[in-house]
Amino acid sequence: MLLRRGALASLRAVPVGGWVLGIVGLFGYHAFYMLALKNAPTAQAGLIAYLWPLLIVLLSMLRQPLGRWTLPVIGGALGLVGAALLVFDPAEGGFRAEYAAGYGFALVCALLWSGYSVLNRRFSAVPTVAVVVYCGVAALGGLGLSLAFEDWVTPRGLEWVGLVGLALGPMGLAFFVWDFGTKHGNVTLLGALSYFAPLLSTVLLVLAGRAQPSWALGLATLLIVGGAGLAALGLRRRAVTDAEAGVP
């Protein structure tokens, strides 16, 4: 992609703010996500990190008049209740101070990705090819942190297949598609399409034996997914009303 005619020239025109947003968004999100998983139970940390679809909707509301805030605020409250259930999950012994840092890292994760997604539209003129650089810097930064703070583990057998799959899909092509979508598409709709991600990830973790099923975990998942959906519904209803009234 970088070898395409004109690609390198287009990168020279990328403003400093575009580079900072893209690199901090990708590298920061994944760095804090790994820290969250190392310092808190996997399912709980993952669900808190997956507050970002809800946060995308709430951040989008900052440009809307207060009259449009009712359903999004209710949805946000449901999401917060869900997050609180995760932190105080009886299956994990209630609130445990040793997990506090992990929960905090997961929340930073959600804030970074939602902030990156909403602010990315301001740099719609930045070509998507810049994501190659974002990913490269994030990969080098991640390698540096791993070498500095972790023990080296050599992948074996099917683990290589998993790594290649991640690199090609959710940690590769997905970033390019997301970049284009947040710059030129409906960010709120993109958030809505992401609402089932925390539900699916939690179910898979339980099925794989990586998370202990509990009523608190199930209810928190439904609250976070439902809260995000309710918040988006508020925006959708208002958009339909505006369209019928001829409001641009």
Summary of the structure (lengths in Angstrom):
residues: 248
radius of gyration: 19.3
end to end distance: 37.3
largest distance: 60.9
contacts: 786
relative contact order: 0.19
helix: 80%
strand: 0%
